[in-house]
Amino acid sequence: MTLATAHPSHAPAAANPALTASAAIALIAAATLAGAWFFQLVLEILPCPLCLEQRYAYYVAVPLGAVVALAAARGAPRPVLLAGLLILGLAALANAGLGTYHSGVEWGFWQGPTDCTGPIVNLGSAGSLLERLDKVKVVRCDEVQWRFLGLSLAGYNVLISLLMAVIAGWGVVKTAKV
């Protein structure tokens, strides 16, 4: 009997798909967040409200992916691992949907939320108007600040989220078969 068969946490990565999938998702999510913060803090490309909402799935995926990976490495029960992978996959799919919506707003396919694409309705009193306008930087959801190969950051979010969903799906299928 080998160490890998005696204790599943010592099996190669291919033999522990829940570990492989969840660790990959956590790393991809962490790298994506690092990229988002780099664009914001270093390149000064400020996020709009929809951009900030798209980060939520990554903020969930990093710790949850790490917890599922740790649980897989420790030989947690299969239903627990499957549940964790399913949550990761659903979060990634929901985020891909949000990114698709945001991309559509950017391309003008549909109207975005009024808080980041609509007109400013209440400007307050005329005396404080200039003071308020100096302090507020409105980042509109329907104006693309950066594109690479024709895709905006929202478009790349769709691709990254779909990749994470595929990895989670692979992990679910392979873990269910083990």
Secondary structure, DSSP 4 states (H G I P E B T S, - for coil): --HHHH-GGGS-GGG-HHHHHHHHHHHHHHHHHHHHHHHHHTS-----HHHHHHHHHHHHHHHHHHHHHHHHHTT--HHHHHHHHHHHHHHHHHHHHHHHHHHHHHHTSS---HHHHS-------HHHHHHHHHH-----TTS-S-EETTEEHHHHHHHHHHHHHHHHHHHHHHHHH-
